[in-house]
Amino acid sequence: MAENDNSTEEFSFTAFSNLPFYRQVNARLLDLAEVGRQRRIIDLGCGTGGVTKLILERLQSAKETVIFAVDHSASALRDAVSELGGRKDAVVRFVQSPVQNLKTAINGDVDAVVYCNSIHYVPDKQSLLAQIRDKLSPNGILAINTSFFEGSHPPSSEEFFRRWLMRSLRILKREHGMMPDASQKVESRQHLTAVEYETLLEESGFRIVKSEVTDIDGPESGWYHISGFRDWIEGVLPGVPLDTGRQALQKGLHQVFEERGIETIPRRWLSISAARA
């Protein structure tokens, strides 16, 4: 069933992206890529502007810099404009466009492209990377990270996820009288390994500068907001109405955190900075 614009926004990634630990993850990526020395920067898939704001904080000479904040969502860009549009010390140009249309969305070369926790959504990654490479100036930098790759779940977290799903399914059945419908399961996205991402970048004309996999402790608030993310709900509870799925997942999550007496659950993040070869 199609969701209206308000429903789609309600189950978006926005709440999670504003959490302090998520800002720290992206701040680390910008450090790896030394973002701030460049003069023309693309924040690809900028959402409501959280990473754009982090970039602004790192600029050495803001008056000489242009940041292109690109996103497909008009509502997300409106929020970003509201948050950042008043800045007078740097030029932020907001561009509504799918990331796959980067070649035509931005005129001219840029010095850096930042793409945070979104590349796993792109079916044809090689085509997008080719567009990014063509958009970068010689030795320009691409910085990407993702928490959705093969190996993102540390072994220590597997029992937690199993208990969380079981609790959520019981709540769903007991309180809502329903169970997931396997026939409506969204086709799983292909998760690449860290090495496969590095190889893909090299085959697309990049030179790996830095690559790291880091265990990040996600607090209950982070997983709580993930439980309200459309893609997460549809992935683990296919066929269940989004609002019902969110309620079951969030309630099950709290029960497992409380039972185990824990405050965080780790997840691995892959961060890579690569230069145009």
CYANA upper distance limits for C-alpha pairs under 8 A (distance plus 0.5 A):
  3 GLU  CA      7 SER  CA      6.25
  3 GLU  CA      8 THR  CA      6.50
  4 ASN  CA      8 THR  CA      6.72
  5 ASP  CA      9 GLU  CA      6.68
  6 ASN  CA     10 GLU  CA      6.59
  7 SER  CA     11 PHE  CA      6.92
  8 THR  CA     12 SER  CA      6.79
  8 THR  CA    230 ARG  CA      8.23
  9 GLU  CA     75 SER  CA      8.26
 11 PHE  CA    228 GLY  CA      6.14
 11 PHE  CA    229 PHE  CA      5.42
 11 PHE  CA    230 ARG  CA      5.53
 11 PHE  CA    242 LEU  CA      8.29
 12 SER  CA    228 GLY  CA      8.09
 12 SER  CA    229 PHE  CA      5.89
 12 SER  CA    230 ARG  CA      6.78
 13 PHE  CA     17 SER  CA      6.73
 13 PHE  CA    225 HIS  CA      8.47
 13 PHE  CA    226 ILE  CA      7.95
 13 PHE  CA    229 PHE  CA      6.26
 14 THR  CA     18 ASN  CA      7.10
 14 THR  CA     47 GLY  CA      7.88
 14 THR  CA     48 THR  CA      7.52
 15 ALA  CA     19 LEU  CA      7.67
 15 ALA  CA    225 HIS  CA      6.75
 16 PHE  CA     22 TYR  CA      7.95
 16 PHE  CA    222 GLY  CA      6.60
 16 PHE  CA    225 HIS  CA      5.83
 16 PHE  CA    226 ILE  CA      6.94
 17 SER  CA     22 TYR  CA      6.55
 17 SER  CA     23 ARG  CA      7.74
 17 SER  CA     50 GLY  CA      7.61
 18 ASN  CA     22 TYR  CA      7.50
 18 ASN  CA     23 ARG  CA      7.48
 18 ASN  CA     50 GLY  CA      7.38
 19 LEU  CA     23 ARG  CA      7.02
 19 LEU  CA    222 GLY  CA      7.48
 20 PRO  CA     24 GLN  CA      6.87
 21 PHE  CA     25 VAL  CA      6.88
 21 PHE  CA    218 GLY  CA      7.74
 22 TYR  CA     26 ASN  CA      6.94
 23 ARG  CA     27 ALA  CA      6.46
 23 ARG  CA     50 GLY  CA      8.11
 23 ARG  CA     51 VAL  CA      8.11
 24 GLN  CA     28 ARG  CA      6.68
 25 VAL  CA     29 LEU  CA      7.14
 25 VAL  CA    216 ILE  CA      8.47
 26 ASN  CA     30 LEU  CA      6.87
 26 ASN  CA     51 VAL  CA      7.49
 26 ASN  CA    116 CYS  CA      7.47
 26 ASN  CA    145 ASN  CA      8.35
 27 ALA  CA     31 ASP  CA      6.77
 27 ALA  CA     54 LEU  CA      7.26
 28 ARG  CA     32 LEU  CA      6.77
 29 LEU  CA     33 ALA  CA      6.89
 29 LEU  CA    143 ALA  CA      7.28
 29 LEU  CA    144 ILE  CA      7.85
 29 LEU  CA    145 ASN  CA      7.54
 29 LEU  CA    271 SER  CA      6.62
 29 LEU  CA    272 ILE  CA      8.00
 29 LEU  CA    273 SER  CA      8.26
 30 LEU  CA     34 GLU  CA      6.39
 30 LEU  CA     35 VAL  CA      5.72
 30 LEU  CA     55 ILE  CA      7.98
 30 LEU  CA    114 VAL  CA      8.45
 30 LEU  CA    143 ALA  CA      7.76
 31 ASP  CA     35 VAL  CA      6.99
 32 LEU  CA    143 ALA  CA      8.48
 32 LEU  CA    210 LYS  CA      7.35
 32 LEU  CA    272 ILE  CA      8.25
 32 LEU  CA    273 SER  CA      6.98
 33 ALA  CA    141 ILE  CA      7.38
 33 ALA  CA    142 LEU  CA      8.06
 33 ALA  CA    143 ALA  CA      6.49
 33 ALA  CA    210 LYS  CA      8.47
 33 ALA  CA    273 SER  CA      5.84
 33 ALA  CA    274 ALA  CA      8.42
 35 VAL  CA     55 ILE  CA      7.44
 35 VAL  CA     58 ARG  CA      7.51
 35 VAL  CA     59 LEU  CA      8.24
 35 VAL  CA    112 ALA  CA      7.94
 36 GLY  CA     55 ILE  CA      7.15
 36 GLY  CA     56 LEU  CA      8.33
 36 GLY  CA     58 ARG  CA      5.41
 36 GLY  CA     59 LEU  CA      4.77
 36 GLY  CA     60 GLN  CA      6.48
 37 ARG  CA     59 LEU  CA      7.19
 37 ARG  CA     60 GLN  CA      6.90
 38 GLN  CA     65 THR  CA      8.02
 38 GLN  CA    111 ASP  CA      6.09
 38 GLN  CA    112 ALA  CA      7.13
 39 ARG  CA     64 GLU  CA      6.90
 39 ARG  CA     65 THR  CA      4.92
 39 ARG  CA     66 VAL  CA      6.74
 39 ARG  CA    110 VAL  CA      8.24
 39 ARG  CA    111 ASP  CA      6.99
 40 ARG  CA     65 THR  CA      6.32
 40 ARG  CA     66 VAL  CA      5.47
 40 ARG  CA     67 ILE  CA      6.45
 40 ARG  CA     68 PHE  CA      8.25
 40 ARG  CA    109 ASP  CA      8.40
 40 ARG  CA    110 VAL  CA      5.33
 40 ARG  CA    111 ASP  CA      5.80
 40 ARG  CA    112 ALA  CA      7.21
 41 ILE  CA     65 THR  CA      8.35
 41 ILE  CA     66 VAL  CA      6.92
 41 ILE  CA     67 ILE  CA      5.33
 41 ILE  CA     68 PHE  CA      6.69
 41 ILE  CA    110 VAL  CA      6.35
 41 ILE  CA    111 ASP  CA      6.40
 41 ILE  CA    112 ALA  CA      5.30
 41 ILE  CA    113 VAL  CA      6.26
 41 ILE  CA    114 VAL  CA      8.10
 42 ILE  CA     67 ILE  CA      6.23
 42 ILE  CA     68 PHE  CA      5.17
 42 ILE  CA     69 ALA  CA      6.60
 42 ILE  CA     70 VAL  CA      7.70
 42 ILE  CA    110 VAL  CA      7.72
 42 ILE  CA    112 ALA  CA      6.80
 42 ILE  CA    113 VAL  CA      5.16
 42 ILE  CA    114 VAL  CA      6.63
 43 ASP  CA     51 VAL  CA      7.77
 43 ASP  CA     52 THR  CA      6.77
 43 ASP  CA     67 ILE  CA      7.54
 43 ASP  CA     68 PHE  CA      6.56
 43 ASP  CA     69 ALA  CA      5.40
 43 ASP  CA     70 VAL  CA      6.62
 43 ASP  CA    113 VAL  CA      6.62
 43 ASP  CA    114 VAL  CA      5.50
 43 ASP  CA    115 TYR  CA      6.83
 44 LEU  CA     69 ALA  CA      6.92
 44 LEU  CA     70 VAL  CA      5.59
 44 LEU  CA     71 ASP  CA      7.14
 44 LEU  CA     99 VAL  CA      7.22
 44 LEU  CA    113 VAL  CA      7.34
 44 LEU  CA    114 VAL  CA      6.45
 44 LEU  CA    115 TYR  CA      5.55
 44 LEU  CA    116 CYS  CA      8.10
 45 GLY  CA     69 ALA  CA      8.02
 45 GLY  CA     70 VAL  CA      6.02
 45 GLY  CA     71 ASP  CA      5.08
 45 GLY  CA     72 HIS  CA      7.85
 45 GLY  CA     99 VAL  CA      7.20
 45 GLY  CA    115 TYR  CA      7.06
 45 GLY  CA    116 CYS  CA      7.91
 45 GLY  CA    118 SER  CA      7.71
 46 CYS  CA     50 GLY  CA      7.81
 46 CYS  CA     51 VAL  CA      7.19
 46 CYS  CA     52 THR  CA      7.25
 46 CYS  CA     69 ALA  CA      6.08
 46 CYS  CA     70 VAL  CA      6.11
 46 CYS  CA     71 ASP  CA      6.03
 47 GLY  CA     70 VAL  CA      8.43
 47 GLY  CA     71 ASP  CA      6.49
 47 GLY  CA     73 SER  CA      7.83
 47 GLY  CA     76 ALA  CA      5.73
 47 GLY  CA     77 LEU  CA      7.00
 47 GLY  CA     80 ALA  CA      7.77
 48 THR  CA     76 ALA  CA      5.26
 48 THR  CA     77 LEU  CA      6.33
 48 THR  CA     78 ARG  CA      8.16
 48 THR  CA     79 ASP  CA      5.89
 48 THR  CA     80 ALA  CA      4.87
 49 GLY  CA     53 LYS  CA      6.61
 49 GLY  CA     69 ALA  CA      7.96
 49 GLY  CA     77 LEU  CA      8.10
 49 GLY  CA     79 ASP  CA      8.21
 49 GLY  CA     80 ALA  CA      5.25
 49 GLY  CA     83 GLU  CA      7.98
 49 GLY  CA     84 LEU  CA      7.97
 50 GLY  CA     54 LEU  CA      7.11
 50 GLY  CA     80 ALA  CA      8.50
 51 VAL  CA     55 ILE  CA      6.72
 51 VAL  CA    116 CYS  CA      8.41
 52 THR  CA     56 LEU  CA      6.81
 52 THR  CA     67 ILE  CA      8.20
 52 THR  CA     69 ALA  CA      7.39
 53 LYS  CA     57 GLU  CA      6.89
 53 LYS  CA     84 LEU  CA      7.86
 54 LEU  CA     58 ARG  CA      7.23
 55 ILE  CA     59 LEU  CA      7.09
 56 LEU  CA     62 ALA  CA      7.84
 56 LEU  CA     90 ALA  CA      8.27
 59 LEU  CA     65 THR  CA      8.36
 61 SER  CA     65 THR  CA      7.37
 62 ALA  CA     89 ASP  CA      6.26
 62 ALA  CA     90 ALA  CA      5.39
 62 ALA  CA     91 VAL  CA      8.49
 63 LYS  CA     89 ASP  CA      5.85
 63 LYS  CA     90 ALA  CA      5.46
 63 LYS  CA     91 VAL  CA      7.90
 64 GLU  CA     90 ALA  CA      7.71
 65 THR  CA     90 ALA  CA      6.54
 65 THR  CA     91 VAL  CA      7.00
 66 VAL  CA     90 ALA  CA      7.12
 66 VAL  CA     91 VAL  CA      5.41
 66 VAL  CA     92 VAL  CA      6.40
 66 VAL  CA     93 ARG  CA      7.80
 67 ILE  CA     90 ALA  CA      8.48
 67 ILE  CA     91 VAL  CA      6.83
 67 ILE  CA     92 VAL  CA      5.30
 67 ILE  CA     93 ARG  CA      6.65
 68 PHE  CA     92 VAL  CA      6.45
 68 PHE  CA     93 ARG  CA      5.36
 68 PHE  CA     94 PHE  CA      6.49
 68 PHE  CA     95 VAL  CA      7.32
 68 PHE  CA    106 ILE  CA      8.37
 69 ALA  CA     92 VAL  CA      7.33
 69 ALA  CA     93 ARG  CA      6.52
 69 ALA  CA     94 PHE  CA      5.31
 69 ALA  CA     95 VAL  CA      6.47
 70 VAL  CA     94 PHE  CA      6.59
 70 VAL  CA     95 VAL  CA      5.23
 70 VAL  CA     96 GLN  CA      6.35
 70 VAL  CA     97 SER  CA      6.84
 70 VAL  CA     98 PRO  CA      8.44
 70 VAL  CA     99 VAL  CA      7.90
 71 ASP  CA     76 ALA  CA      8.13
 71 ASP  CA     77 LEU  CA      7.37
 71 ASP  CA     95 VAL  CA      7.04
 71 ASP  CA     96 GLN  CA      5.71
 71 ASP  CA     97 SER  CA      6.06
 71 ASP  CA     98 PRO  CA      6.79
 71 ASP  CA     99 VAL  CA      7.47
 72 HIS  CA     96 GLN  CA      5.65
 72 HIS  CA     97 SER  CA      5.08
 72 HIS  CA     98 PRO  CA      5.16
 72 HIS  CA     99 VAL  CA      7.74
 73 SER  CA     77 LEU  CA      6.83
 73 SER  CA     96 GLN  CA      7.23
 73 SER  CA     97 SER  CA      8.40
 74 ALA  CA     78 ARG  CA      6.71
 74 ALA  CA     96 GLN  CA      7.00
 75 SER  CA     79 ASP  CA      6.97
 76 ALA  CA     80 ALA  CA      6.77
 77 LEU  CA     81 VAL  CA      6.53
 77 LEU  CA     94 PHE  CA      7.40
 77 LEU  CA     96 GLN  CA      7.86
 78 ARG  CA     82 SER  CA      6.71
 79 ASP  CA     83 GLU  CA      6.71
 80 ALA  CA     84 LEU  CA      6.40
 80 ALA  CA     85 GLY  CA      7.83
 81 VAL  CA     85 GLY  CA      4.98
 81 VAL  CA     86 GLY  CA      8.42
 81 VAL  CA     94 PHE  CA      7.96
 82 SER  CA     86 GLY  CA      8.14
 84 LEU  CA     92 VAL  CA      8.36
 85 GLY  CA     92 VAL  CA      7.81
 87 ARG  CA     91 VAL  CA      8.21
 95 VAL  CA    105 ALA  CA      7.73
 97 SER  CA    101 ASN  CA      7.05
 97 SER  CA    102 LEU  CA      7.97
 97 SER  CA    105 ALA  CA      7.00
 98 PRO  CA    102 LEU  CA      7.78
 99 VAL  CA    128 LEU  CA      8.16
100 GLN  CA    128 LEU  CA      6.37
101 ASN  CA    105 ALA  CA      6.58
102 LEU  CA    106 ILE  CA      6.87
102 LEU  CA    128 LEU  CA      8.43
102 LEU  CA    131 GLN  CA      7.14
102 LEU  CA    132 ILE  CA      7.88
103 LYS  CA    107 ASN  CA      8.44
103 LYS  CA    131 GLN  CA      6.24
103 LYS  CA    132 ILE  CA      8.17
103 LYS  CA    134 ASP  CA      8.47
103 LYS  CA    135 LYS  CA      7.43
108 GLY  CA    135 LYS  CA      7.62
109 ASP  CA    134 ASP  CA      8.50
109 ASP  CA    135 LYS  CA      5.55
109 ASP  CA    136 LEU  CA      5.91
109 ASP  CA    137 SER  CA      6.02
110 VAL  CA    135 LYS  CA      6.72
110 VAL  CA    136 LEU  CA      5.53
110 VAL  CA    137 SER  CA      6.28
110 VAL  CA    140 GLY  CA      7.80
111 ASP  CA    136 LEU  CA      6.25
111 ASP  CA    137 SER  CA      6.12
111 ASP  CA    139 ASN  CA      8.46
111 ASP  CA    140 GLY  CA      5.21
111 ASP  CA    141 ILE  CA      6.92
112 ALA  CA    136 LEU  CA      7.15
112 ALA  CA    140 GLY  CA      5.99
112 ALA  CA    141 ILE  CA      5.11
112 ALA  CA    142 LEU  CA      6.21
112 ALA  CA    143 ALA  CA      8.24
113 VAL  CA    132 ILE  CA      7.91
113 VAL  CA    136 LEU  CA      8.17
113 VAL  CA    141 ILE  CA      6.86
113 VAL  CA    142 LEU  CA      5.30
113 VAL  CA    143 ALA  CA      6.79
114 VAL  CA    142 LEU  CA      6.45
114 VAL  CA    143 ALA  CA      5.33
114 VAL  CA    144 ILE  CA      6.61
115 TYR  CA    119 ILE  CA      7.61
115 TYR  CA    142 LEU  CA      8.23
115 TYR  CA    143 ALA  CA      6.67
115 TYR  CA    144 ILE  CA      5.33
115 TYR  CA    145 ASN  CA      7.44
116 CYS  CA    143 ALA  CA      8.34
116 CYS  CA    144 ILE  CA      6.02
116 CYS  CA    145 ASN  CA      5.75
116 CYS  CA    146 THR  CA      7.24
117 ASN  CA    144 ILE  CA      7.69
117 ASN  CA    145 ASN  CA      5.71
117 ASN  CA    146 THR  CA      4.66
117 ASN  CA    147 SER  CA      6.97
117 ASN  CA    148 PHE  CA      8.31
118 SER  CA    122 VAL  CA      8.05
118 SER  CA    145 ASN  CA      8.28
118 SER  CA    146 THR  CA      7.11
119 ILE  CA    125 LYS  CA      7.75
119 ILE  CA    144 ILE  CA      8.08
119 ILE  CA    145 ASN  CA      8.33
119 ILE  CA    146 THR  CA      7.53
120 HIS  CA    146 THR  CA      7.54
120 HIS  CA    148 PHE  CA      6.90
120 HIS  CA    149 PHE  CA      7.91
120 HIS  CA    189 ARG  CA      7.95
120 HIS  CA    190 GLN  CA      8.28
120 HIS  CA    191 HIS  CA      7.41
121 TYR  CA    189 ARG  CA      7.80
122 VAL  CA    128 LEU  CA      8.49
123 PRO  CA    189 ARG  CA      8.44
124 ASP  CA    128 LEU  CA      7.20
125 LYS  CA    129 LEU  CA      6.58
126 GLN  CA    130 ALA  CA      6.62
126 GLN  CA    200 LEU  CA      7.52
126 GLN  CA    204 SER  CA      7.01
127 SER  CA    131 GLN  CA      6.94
128 LEU  CA    132 ILE  CA      6.76
129 LEU  CA    133 ARG  CA      6.54
129 LEU  CA    201 LEU  CA      7.77
129 LEU  CA    204 SER  CA      6.75
130 ALA  CA    134 ASP  CA      6.70
130 ALA  CA    204 SER  CA      6.37
130 ALA  CA    205 GLY  CA      8.13
131 GLN  CA    135 LYS  CA      6.68
132 ILE  CA    136 LEU  CA      6.77
132 ILE  CA    142 LEU  CA      8.38
133 ARG  CA    204 SER  CA      8.07
133 ARG  CA    205 GLY  CA      7.43
133 ARG  CA    206 PHE  CA      7.97
133 ARG  CA    276 ARG  CA      6.66
136 LEU  CA    140 GLY  CA      5.67
136 LEU  CA    141 ILE  CA      7.83
136 LEU  CA    276 ARG  CA      7.45
137 SER  CA    276 ARG  CA      8.14
138 PRO  CA    276 ARG  CA      6.65
138 PRO  CA    277 ALA  CA      7.96
139 ASN  CA    275 ALA  CA      5.77
139 ASN  CA    276 ARG  CA      5.35
139 ASN  CA    277 ALA  CA      6.95
140 GLY  CA    275 ALA  CA      5.99
140 GLY  CA    276 ARG  CA      5.97
141 ILE  CA    273 SER  CA      7.24
141 ILE  CA    274 ALA  CA      6.19
141 ILE  CA    275 ALA  CA      5.02
141 ILE  CA    276 ARG  CA      6.96
142 LEU  CA    273 SER  CA      6.15
142 LEU  CA    274 ALA  CA      5.75
142 LEU  CA    275 ALA  CA      6.72
142 LEU  CA    276 ARG  CA      8.25
143 ALA  CA    271 SER  CA      8.01
143 ALA  CA    272 ILE  CA      6.30
143 ALA  CA    273 SER  CA      4.86
143 ALA  CA    274 ALA  CA      6.99
144 ILE  CA    271 SER  CA      6.38
144 ILE  CA    272 ILE  CA      5.94
144 ILE  CA    273 SER  CA      6.99
145 ASN  CA    269 TRP  CA      7.39
145 ASN  CA    270 LEU  CA      5.83
145 ASN  CA    271 SER  CA      4.74
145 ASN  CA    272 ILE  CA      6.75
146 THR  CA    269 TRP  CA      6.29
146 THR  CA    270 LEU  CA      5.92
146 THR  CA    271 SER  CA      7.30
147 SER  CA    152 SER  CA      6.56
147 SER  CA    267 ARG  CA      7.76
147 SER  CA    268 ARG  CA      6.71
147 SER  CA    269 TRP  CA      5.14
147 SER  CA    270 LEU  CA      6.90
148 PHE  CA    152 SER  CA      6.72
148 PHE  CA    191 HIS  CA      7.03
148 PHE  CA    269 TRP  CA      8.35
149 PHE  CA    191 HIS  CA      5.13
149 PHE  CA    192 LEU  CA      5.78
149 PHE  CA    193 THR  CA      6.25
149 PHE  CA    194 ALA  CA      7.74
149 PHE  CA    270 LEU  CA      8.17
150 GLU  CA    191 HIS  CA      5.69
150 GLU  CA    192 LEU  CA      5.88
150 GLU  CA    193 THR  CA      5.16
150 GLU  CA    194 ALA  CA      7.94
151 GLY  CA    193 THR  CA      7.22
151 GLY  CA    268 ARG  CA      7.89
152 SER  CA    267 ARG  CA      6.42
152 SER  CA    268 ARG  CA      5.00
152 SER  CA    269 TRP  CA      6.99
153 HIS  CA    157 SER  CA      6.97
153 HIS  CA    158 GLU  CA      7.61
153 HIS  CA    266 PRO  CA      8.17
153 HIS  CA    267 ARG  CA      5.99
153 HIS  CA    268 ARG  CA      6.65
154 PRO  CA    158 GLU  CA      7.66
154 PRO  CA    215 ASP  CA      8.38
154 PRO  CA    266 PRO  CA      7.44
154 PRO  CA    267 ARG  CA      6.86
154 PRO  CA    268 ARG  CA      7.28
157 SER  CA    161 PHE  CA      6.99
157 SER  CA    265 ILE  CA      7.04
157 SER  CA    266 PRO  CA      7.17
157 SER  CA    267 ARG  CA      8.33
158 GLU  CA    162 ARG  CA      6.81
159 GLU  CA    163 ARG  CA      6.70
160 PHE  CA    164 TRP  CA      6.56
160 PHE  CA    256 VAL  CA      7.99
161 PHE  CA    165 LEU  CA      6.67
162 ARG  CA    166 MET  CA      6.78
163 ARG  CA    167 ARG  CA      6.55
163 ARG  CA    256 VAL  CA      7.39
164 TRP  CA    168 SER  CA      6.64
164 TRP  CA    249 LEU  CA      8.11
164 TRP  CA    252 GLY  CA      6.30
164 TRP  CA    253 LEU  CA      6.15
164 TRP  CA    256 VAL  CA      6.68
165 LEU  CA    169 LEU  CA      6.63
165 LEU  CA    236 VAL  CA      8.35
165 LEU  CA    249 LEU  CA      8.09
165 LEU  CA    252 GLY  CA      8.02
166 MET  CA    170 ARG  CA      6.82
167 ARG  CA    171 ILE  CA      6.80
167 ARG  CA    252 GLY  CA      5.50
167 ARG  CA    253 LEU  CA      8.29
167 ARG  CA    255 GLN  CA      8.32
167 ARG  CA    256 VAL  CA      8.22
168 SER  CA    172 LEU  CA      6.54
168 SER  CA    248 ALA  CA      5.57
168 SER  CA    249 LEU  CA      5.62
168 SER  CA    250 GLN  CA      8.46
168 SER  CA    251 LYS  CA      7.65
168 SER  CA    252 GLY  CA      5.16
168 SER  CA    253 LEU  CA      8.04
169 LEU  CA    173 LYS  CA      6.70
169 LEU  CA    179 MET  CA      7.39
169 LEU  CA    248 ALA  CA      7.90
170 ARG  CA    174 ARG  CA      6.45
171 ILE  CA    175 GLU  CA      6.11
171 ILE  CA    176 HIS  CA      7.94
171 ILE  CA    248 ALA  CA      6.26
171 ILE  CA    251 LYS  CA      8.37
171 ILE  CA    252 GLY  CA      7.64
172 LEU  CA    176 HIS  CA      5.75
172 LEU  CA    177 GLY  CA      7.02
172 LEU  CA    178 MET  CA      6.49
172 LEU  CA    179 MET  CA      6.92
172 LEU  CA    244 THR  CA      8.26
172 LEU  CA    245 GLY  CA      8.00
172 LEU  CA    248 ALA  CA      6.11
173 LYS  CA    177 GLY  CA      5.00
173 LYS  CA    178 MET  CA      5.39
173 LYS  CA    179 MET  CA      6.36
176 HIS  CA    244 THR  CA      8.17
178 MET  CA    240 VAL  CA      8.34
179 MET  CA    237 LEU  CA      8.37
179 MET  CA    240 VAL  CA      7.80
180 PRO  CA    237 LEU  CA      5.59
180 PRO  CA    238 PRO  CA      5.70
180 PRO  CA    239 GLY  CA      6.07
180 PRO  CA    240 VAL  CA      6.26
181 ASP  CA    185 LYS  CA      7.55
181 ASP  CA    237 LEU  CA      8.10
181 ASP  CA    238 PRO  CA      6.04
181 ASP  CA    239 GLY  CA      5.51
181 ASP  CA    240 VAL  CA      7.84
182 ALA  CA    238 PRO  CA      6.75
182 ALA  CA    239 GLY  CA      7.99
183 SER  CA    238 PRO  CA      8.43
184 GLN  CA    238 PRO  CA      6.02
184 GLN  CA    239 GLY  CA      5.94
185 LYS  CA    234 GLU  CA      7.54
185 LYS  CA    235 GLY  CA      7.09
185 LYS  CA    237 LEU  CA      8.37
185 LYS  CA    238 PRO  CA      5.28
185 LYS  CA    239 GLY  CA      7.57
186 VAL  CA    234 GLU  CA      7.18
186 VAL  CA    235 GLY  CA      6.62
186 VAL  CA    238 PRO  CA      7.53
188 SER  CA    235 GLY  CA      8.23
192 LEU  CA    196 GLU  CA      6.21
192 LEU  CA    197 TYR  CA      6.81
193 THR  CA    197 TYR  CA      6.82
194 ALA  CA    198 GLU  CA      6.84
194 ALA  CA    213 VAL  CA      8.37
194 ALA  CA    270 LEU  CA      7.32
195 VAL  CA    199 THR  CA      6.63
196 GLU  CA    200 LEU  CA      6.52
197 TYR  CA    201 LEU  CA      6.71
198 GLU  CA    202 GLU  CA      6.78
198 GLU  CA    208 ILE  CA      7.47
199 THR  CA    203 GLU  CA      6.57
200 LEU  CA    204 SER  CA      6.65
201 LEU  CA    205 GLY  CA      7.06
201 LEU  CA    206 PHE  CA      5.89
201 LEU  CA    207 ARG  CA      7.90
201 LEU  CA    208 ILE  CA      8.08
201 LEU  CA    274 ALA  CA      8.13
202 GLU  CA    206 PHE  CA      5.25
202 GLU  CA    207 ARG  CA      6.35
202 GLU  CA    208 ILE  CA      7.66
205 GLY  CA    276 ARG  CA      6.78
205 GLY  CA    277 ALA  CA      6.10
206 PHE  CA    274 ALA  CA      6.37
206 PHE  CA    275 ALA  CA      5.94
206 PHE  CA    276 ARG  CA      5.10
206 PHE  CA    277 ALA  CA      5.32
207 ARG  CA    274 ALA  CA      5.83
207 ARG  CA    275 ALA  CA      5.63
207 ARG  CA    276 ARG  CA      6.71
207 ARG  CA    277 ALA  CA      5.85
208 ILE  CA    272 ILE  CA      7.92
208 ILE  CA    273 SER  CA      6.88
208 ILE  CA    274 ALA  CA      4.85
208 ILE  CA    275 ALA  CA      6.97
209 VAL  CA    272 ILE  CA      8.07
209 VAL  CA    273 SER  CA      6.01
209 VAL  CA    274 ALA  CA      5.47
209 VAL  CA    275 ALA  CA      7.04
210 LYS  CA    272 ILE  CA      6.17
210 LYS  CA    273 SER  CA      5.78
210 LYS  CA    274 ALA  CA      7.42
211 SER  CA    270 LEU  CA      7.91
211 SER  CA    271 SER  CA      6.26
211 SER  CA    272 ILE  CA      4.87
211 SER  CA    273 SER  CA      7.02
212 GLU  CA    270 LEU  CA      6.42
212 GLU  CA    271 SER  CA      5.98
212 GLU  CA    272 ILE  CA      7.08
213 VAL  CA    268 ARG  CA      6.86
213 VAL  CA    269 TRP  CA      6.01
213 VAL  CA    270 LEU  CA      5.07
213 VAL  CA    271 SER  CA      6.96
214 THR  CA    268 ARG  CA      5.87
214 THR  CA    269 TRP  CA      5.82
214 THR  CA    270 LEU  CA      7.17
215 ASP  CA    266 PRO  CA      6.45
215 ASP  CA    267 ARG  CA      6.08
215 ASP  CA    268 ARG  CA      4.91
215 ASP  CA    269 TRP  CA      6.96
216 ILE  CA    266 PRO  CA      5.79
216 ILE  CA    267 ARG  CA      5.91
216 ILE  CA    268 ARG  CA      6.46
216 ILE  CA    269 TRP  CA      7.46
217 ASP  CA    264 THR  CA      5.99
217 ASP  CA    265 ILE  CA      5.91
217 ASP  CA    266 PRO  CA      4.65
217 ASP  CA    267 ARG  CA      6.93
218 GLY  CA    222 GLY  CA      6.35
218 GLY  CA    223 TRP  CA      7.48
218 GLY  CA    264 THR  CA      5.68
218 GLY  CA    265 ILE  CA      5.76
218 GLY  CA    266 PRO  CA      6.15
218 GLY  CA    267 ARG  CA      7.38
219 PRO  CA    223 TRP  CA      7.29
219 PRO  CA    263 GLU  CA      6.44
219 PRO  CA    264 THR  CA      4.81
219 PRO  CA    265 ILE  CA      7.05
220 GLU  CA    224 TYR  CA      6.42
220 GLU  CA    253 LEU  CA      8.42
220 GLU  CA    254 HIS  CA      8.11
220 GLU  CA    257 PHE  CA      7.84
220 GLU  CA    263 GLU  CA      6.89
220 GLU  CA    264 THR  CA      6.56
220 GLU  CA    265 ILE  CA      8.24
221 SER  CA    225 HIS  CA      6.78
222 GLY  CA    226 ILE  CA      6.77
223 TRP  CA    227 SER  CA      6.63
223 TRP  CA    253 LEU  CA      8.20
224 TYR  CA    228 GLY  CA      7.53
224 TYR  CA    250 GLN  CA      6.16
224 TYR  CA    253 LEU  CA      7.63
225 HIS  CA    229 PHE  CA      7.27
226 ILE  CA    232 TRP  CA      7.25
227 SER  CA    232 TRP  CA      6.96
227 SER  CA    233 ILE  CA      7.00
227 SER  CA    246 ARG  CA      6.12
227 SER  CA    249 LEU  CA      6.27
227 SER  CA    250 GLN  CA      6.40
228 GLY  CA    232 TRP  CA      7.99
228 GLY  CA    233 ILE  CA      7.45
228 GLY  CA    242 LEU  CA      8.47
228 GLY  CA    246 ARG  CA      5.60
228 GLY  CA    250 GLN  CA      8.33
229 PHE  CA    233 ILE  CA      6.82
230 ARG  CA    234 GLU  CA      6.66
230 ARG  CA    242 LEU  CA      7.34
231 ASP  CA    235 GLY  CA      6.46
232 TRP  CA    236 VAL  CA      6.84
233 ILE  CA    237 LEU  CA      6.02
233 ILE  CA    238 PRO  CA      7.68
233 ILE  CA    242 LEU  CA      7.08
233 ILE  CA    245 GLY  CA      6.56
233 ILE  CA    246 ARG  CA      7.17
234 GLU  CA    238 PRO  CA      5.22
234 GLU  CA    239 GLY  CA      7.55
234 GLU  CA    240 VAL  CA      7.95
234 GLU  CA    242 LEU  CA      8.08
237 LEU  CA    245 GLY  CA      7.07
240 VAL  CA    244 THR  CA      7.24
240 VAL  CA    245 GLY  CA      6.33
241 PRO  CA    245 GLY  CA      6.54
242 LEU  CA    246 ARG  CA      6.53
243 ASP  CA    247 GLN  CA      6.81
244 THR  CA    248 ALA  CA      6.83
245 GLY  CA    249 LEU  CA      6.56
246 ARG  CA    250 GLN  CA      6.47
247 GLN  CA    251 LYS  CA      6.56
248 ALA  CA    252 GLY  CA      6.49
249 LEU  CA    253 LEU  CA      6.42
250 GLN  CA    254 HIS  CA      6.80
251 LYS  CA    255 GLN  CA      6.88
252 GLY  CA    256 VAL  CA      6.85
253 LEU  CA    257 PHE  CA      6.77
254 HIS  CA    258 GLU  CA      6.54
255 GLN  CA    259 GLU  CA      6.49
256 VAL  CA    260 ARG  CA      6.56
257 PHE  CA    261 GLY  CA      6.43
257 PHE  CA    262 ILE  CA      6.05
257 PHE  CA    263 GLU  CA      7.44
258 GLU  CA    262 ILE  CA      7.43
